[in-house]
Amino acid sequence: MTGATLLALGLVLSAATPAVDPAVLFARLPDGRRLAFRCTGSGSPTVILEGGWGASSLAWSKVQRLVTPLTRVCSYDRAGLGLSDAGPAPRDATAIARDLDEGLRALKVAAPFVVAGHSAGGLYVRAFADRRPGDVVGMVFADPSVEHQDRRMSAVFGPGAGSTAALRDRTAACLAAAKAHALPSPDPKLGKCAAATPVATWEAEVAELDSLWGATSDEVAAGRSSYGALPLIVLTAGDTNAALPDPARRVVDRVWTGLHQELAEHSTIGVRRTVSGTGHLIPKDRPDAVADAIAEVVAAVRGEPLGTPRPIG
């Protein structure tokens, strides 16, 4: 089931390590590693942007520009991605949320926080919210992955639906070739392995995949099932499965929308919306929709009712 497989997580690959620019702040973690943050704007609450699998902070650049006039907003590179140092295995939700927590504390980025997660990043911000429940006051999800998503897809579409095994195998092949200094390669199987990608990035991507439907899903599932009346918006991409013929597309869309509705119902005032004109990569294709949702949640944190769109794009 091609459509279900595409829903597994975002394929936002970091092609090459970007050059350091003045907007980058390096947080020194207790173990000596550095995490790279890009913080702009001012005001409260602070918006924290968490990327999908393989995505550096630059994947949020369009959204961040739109949100910056509204309040303080910080994107960052997870361990091994972008400009951040590699981190020890496992790279599960607990480790990633701990890194983010320690990085924000090192930079003295003050709560309260509105967290926004794209794809697999949706799992990581939920782990962070469980780690700092009193400090996360709003949440936005952009076509998020959900815990044990592979099982949910397989239960409907059959074994292997939603599996990331093929993606993991390709990434592991890139890692092996990079370690052997065999990139670029004439092998067509390695054609998408960017020679400029550091070994540490391939390692991080494999490590995150290895935990995604196992430890990461278990950790998120063990967290809170209710956020009370927390302002929360889930955005579902409207065109992820556009290539599928009907009625298969309608079935996949219904299942995916259902998973997102369940997430929205973690809050008594949670809202789920479908975003048209975009596939899975909503922050890239429809940054205005993500920024508008963030603006609405920020406004709710500041005392306005959730549910009134506040376009800022």
C-alpha positions as CSV (number, residue, x, y, z in Angstrom):
1,M,0.0,0.0,0.0
2,T,2.0,2.9,-1.3
3,G,-0.1,5.6,0.3
4,A,0.1,4.1,3.7
5,T,3.8,3.7,3.4
6,L,4.1,7.4,2.5
7,L,2.3,8.2,5.7
8,A,4.9,6.6,7.9
9,L,7.0,9.8,8.4
10,G,8.3,12.8,6.6
11,L,11.1,12.3,4.1
12,V,12.6,15.7,4.6
13,L,16.3,14.9,4.1
14,S,19.1,17.2,5.1
15,A,21.2,17.3,2.0
16,A,24.3,19.0,3.4
17,T,25.5,20.7,6.5
18,P,24.6,24.4,6.2
19,A,27.2,27.1,6.8
20,V,27.1,28.7,10.3
21,D,25.2,32.0,10.2
22,P,24.7,34.7,12.9
23,A,21.3,33.4,13.8
24,V,22.7,30.1,15.1
25,L,23.0,29.7,18.8
26,F,24.9,26.6,20.2
27,A,23.6,25.1,23.4
28,R,26.1,23.2,25.4
29,L,24.5,20.0,26.9
30,P,25.7,18.5,30.3
31,D,27.6,15.8,28.4
32,G,29.5,18.4,26.4
33,R,27.6,18.0,23.1
34,R,26.3,21.0,21.3
35,L,22.8,21.5,19.8
36,A,22.2,24.2,17.2
37,F,19.2,26.5,17.7
38,R,17.9,29.3,15.5
39,C,15.8,31.7,17.7
40,T,14.1,34.8,16.3
41,G,11.5,37.3,17.5
42,S,10.4,38.2,21.0
43,G,7.5,37.7,23.3
44,S,5.7,34.9,25.2
45,P,4.9,32.1,24.8
46,T,8.0,30.8,23.0
47,V,7.2,28.6,20.0
48,I,9.5,25.5,19.6
49,L,9.6,23.9,16.2
50,E,10.4,20.2,15.9
51,G,11.2,18.8,12.5
52,G,10.3,15.5,10.9
53,W,12.7,12.6,10.3
54,G,16.0,13.7,8.8
55,A,15.0,17.4,8.9
56,S,17.2,20.1,10.1
57,S,16.0,23.4,11.5
58,L,16.1,24.8,8.0
59,A,13.0,22.8,7.1
60,W,11.0,25.3,9.3
61,S,12.5,28.5,7.7
62,K,9.3,29.6,5.9
63,V,7.1,29.0,9.0
64,Q,9.6,30.7,11.3
65,R,9.7,33.8,9.2
66,L,5.9,34.1,9.4
67,V,5.8,33.5,13.1
68,T,8.7,35.8,14.1
69,P,6.7,39.0,14.2
70,L,4.2,37.4,16.6
71,T,6.4,36.0,19.3
72,R,9.7,34.3,20.1
73,V,10.2,31.2,18.0
74,C,13.1,28.7,18.1
75,S,13.8,25.9,15.6
76,Y,16.7,23.5,16.2
77,D,18.8,20.6,14.8
78,R,18.4,17.3,16.6
79,A,21.5,15.4,17.5
80,G,23.5,14.4,14.4
81,L,21.4,16.7,12.1
82,G,22.3,20.1,10.6
83,L,24.9,21.7,12.8
84,S,24.3,19.7,16.0
85,D,26.8,17.2,17.4
86,A,25.9,13.5,17.2
87,G,24.2,11.9,20.2
88,P,24.5,8.5,21.7
89,A,22.1,5.7,20.9
90,P,19.3,5.1,21.3
91,R,17.8,8.1,19.5
92,D,14.3,7.6,20.9
93,A,11.7,10.1,22.1
94,T,13.1,10.1,25.6
95,A,16.6,11.0,24.5
96,I,15.4,13.6,22.0
97,A,13.1,15.3,24.5
98,R,15.9,15.3,27.1
99,D,18.3,16.9,24.6
100,L,15.7,19.6,23.8
101,D,15.0,20.3,27.4
102,E,18.7,20.6,28.3
103,G,19.4,22.7,25.3
104,L,16.6,25.2,26.1
105,R,17.8,25.4,29.7
106,A,21.4,25.9,28.6
107,L,20.3,28.9,26.4
108,K,18.0,30.1,29.2
109,V,15.0,30.0,26.8
110,A,12.2,30.5,29.2
111,A,8.8,28.8,29.4
112,P,5.9,28.9,28.6
113,F,6.2,27.0,25.4
114,V,3.9,26.3,22.4
115,V,5.4,23.3,20.6
116,A,4.9,22.5,17.0
117,G,5.9,19.1,15.5
118,H,5.9,17.9,11.9
119,S,5.6,14.2,11.0
120,A,7.8,12.2,13.4
121,G,8.5,15.4,15.2
122,G,4.9,15.1,16.5
123,L,6.0,12.2,18.6
124,Y,9.0,14.0,20.0
125,V,7.1,17.1,21.1
126,R,4.6,14.9,22.9
127,A,7.5,13.4,24.8
128,F,8.8,16.9,25.6
129,A,5.4,18.0,26.8
130,D,5.3,15.0,29.1
131,R,8.8,15.9,30.4
132,R,7.7,19.5,31.1
133,P,4.0,19.4,31.5
134,G,3.7,22.7,33.3
135,D,5.7,24.5,30.7
136,V,4.0,23.4,27.5
137,V,0.8,25.5,27.2
138,G,-0.1,24.8,23.5
139,M,0.6,22.3,20.7
140,V,0.4,22.3,16.9
141,F,0.9,19.2,14.8
142,A,1.6,19.2,11.1
143,D,0.6,15.9,9.5
144,P,2.0,14.1,12.5
145,S,3.1,10.5,13.0
146,V,1.3,8.8,15.8
147,E,2.5,6.1,18.2
148,H,2.6,2.5,16.8
149,Q,1.4,3.9,13.5
150,D,2.7,0.9,11.6
151,R,0.5,-1.5,13.6
152,R,-2.5,0.7,13.0
153,M,-1.9,0.8,9.3
154,S,-1.1,-3.0,9.1
155,A,-4.4,-3.8,10.9
156,V,-6.3,-2.1,8.1
157,F,-4.3,-2.6,5.0
158,G,-2.4,-5.8,5.7
159,P,1.2,-6.7,6.8
160,G,3.9,-4.1,5.9
161,A,1.5,-1.2,5.4
162,G,3.1,1.8,7.0
163,S,6.4,0.0,7.5
164,T,9.7,2.1,7.3
165,A,11.8,-1.1,6.6
166,A,12.6,-0.2,3.0
167,L,13.5,3.4,4.0
168,R,15.7,2.1,6.8
169,D,17.5,-0.3,4.5
170,R,18.2,2.5,2.0
171,T,19.5,4.8,4.7
172,A,21.6,2.1,6.2
173,A,23.1,1.5,2.7
174,C,24.0,5.2,2.4
175,L,25.6,5.0,5.9
176,A,27.7,2.0,4.9
177,A,28.8,3.7,1.7
178,A,29.6,6.9,3.5
179,K,31.7,5.1,6.0
180,A,33.6,3.4,3.2
181,H,34.1,6.7,1.5
182,A,32.3,5.3,-1.5
183,L,30.0,8.3,-2.3
184,P,29.1,9.4,-4.8
185,S,28.5,6.0,-6.2
186,P,27.6,4.7,-9.7
187,D,25.4,2.1,-8.0
188,P,21.8,3.2,-8.8
189,K,20.7,1.9,-5.3
190,L,22.9,4.6,-3.8
191,G,21.9,7.3,-6.2
192,K,20.0,9.3,-3.6
193,C,22.9,9.1,-1.1
194,A,24.2,12.7,-1.0
195,A,28.0,12.6,-0.8
196,A,28.0,15.8,1.3
197,T,25.9,14.3,4.1
198,P,28.1,13.6,7.1
199,V,28.3,10.0,8.5
200,A,26.8,11.3,11.8
201,T,23.6,12.3,10.0
202,W,23.1,8.9,8.4
203,E,23.7,7.4,11.8
204,A,21.2,9.6,13.4
205,E,18.6,8.9,10.7
206,V,19.1,5.1,11.1
207,A,19.0,5.4,14.9
208,E,15.7,7.4,14.9
209,L,14.1,4.9,12.5
210,D,15.2,2.0,14.7
211,S,13.3,3.5,17.6
212,L,10.3,5.1,15.9
213,W,7.8,2.3,16.0
214,G,9.4,0.6,19.0
215,A,10.8,2.5,22.0
216,T,9.6,6.0,20.8
217,S,6.1,4.7,20.3
218,D,6.1,2.9,23.6
219,E,7.3,6.0,25.4
220,V,4.7,8.3,23.9
221,A,1.9,5.7,24.4
222,A,2.9,5.6,28.1
223,G,2.6,9.3,28.4
224,R,-0.5,11.4,28.9
225,S,-3.7,10.5,27.1
226,S,-5.3,13.8,28.1
227,Y,-3.9,17.3,28.0
228,G,-7.1,18.8,29.6
229,A,-8.2,22.0,28.0
230,L,-4.8,22.7,26.3
231,P,-5.0,24.7,23.1
232,L,-4.2,22.1,20.4
233,I,-4.5,22.0,16.6
234,V,-3.8,19.0,14.3
235,L,-3.3,19.7,10.6
236,T,-3.8,16.9,8.2
237,A,-2.3,17.2,4.7
238,G,-5.1,17.0,2.1
239,D,-3.1,15.6,-0.9
240,T,-0.6,13.1,0.6
241,N,-2.4,10.3,-1.2
242,A,-3.4,12.1,-4.4
243,A,-1.6,9.5,-6.6
244,L,-3.8,6.7,-5.3
245,P,-6.9,5.8,-7.3
246,D,-10.3,5.9,-5.7
247,P,-11.6,4.2,-3.6
248,A,-8.2,3.3,-2.2
249,R,-7.4,7.0,-1.6
250,R,-10.7,7.6,0.3
251,V,-9.9,4.6,2.6
252,V,-6.3,5.7,3.3
253,D,-7.4,9.3,3.9
254,R,-10.2,8.2,6.2
255,V,-7.8,6.1,8.3
256,W,-5.2,8.9,8.5
257,T,-7.8,11.5,9.4
258,G,-9.1,9.2,12.1
259,L,-5.6,8.8,13.7
260,H,-5.3,12.6,13.7
261,Q,-8.7,13.1,15.2
262,E,-7.8,10.8,18.0
263,L,-4.7,13.0,18.7
264,A,-6.9,16.1,18.6
265,E,-9.1,14.6,21.2
266,H,-6.3,14.4,23.7
267,S,-7.4,18.0,24.5
268,T,-11.0,18.8,25.4
269,I,-10.7,21.8,23.0
270,G,-8.5,20.2,20.4
271,V,-9.2,20.9,16.7
272,R,-8.3,18.9,13.6
273,R,-8.3,20.5,10.1
274,T,-7.5,19.3,6.6
275,V,-5.0,21.5,4.7
276,S,-5.6,21.6,1.0
277,G,-2.8,22.1,-1.6
278,T,-0.2,20.1,0.1
279,G,1.2,16.7,0.6
280,H,3.0,15.5,3.7
281,L,5.5,18.4,3.7
282,I,3.1,21.0,5.0
283,P,5.8,23.3,6.5
284,K,7.4,23.6,3.0
285,D,4.3,23.6,0.8
286,R,1.8,25.5,3.1
287,P,3.8,27.4,5.7
288,D,1.0,29.9,5.9
289,A,-1.4,27.2,7.2
290,V,1.1,26.1,9.9
291,A,1.9,29.7,10.9
292,D,-1.9,30.5,11.1
293,A,-2.4,27.5,13.4
294,I,0.5,28.5,15.6
295,A,-0.9,32.1,15.7
296,E,-4.3,30.7,16.8
297,V,-2.8,28.6,19.6
298,V,-0.6,31.5,20.7
299,A,-3.7,33.7,20.8
300,A,-5.5,31.1,22.9
301,V,-2.6,30.9,25.3
302,R,-2.9,34.7,25.7
303,G,-6.5,34.4,26.6
304,E,-8.6,34.3,23.3
305,P,-10.9,31.4,22.5
306,L,-9.5,28.6,20.3
307,G,-11.3,28.1,17.1
308,T,-11.1,31.5,15.4
309,P,-8.6,31.5,12.5
310,R,-6.0,34.2,12.7
311,P,-4.3,34.4,9.4
312,I,-0.8,35.9,9.5
313,G,0.7,34.4,6.3
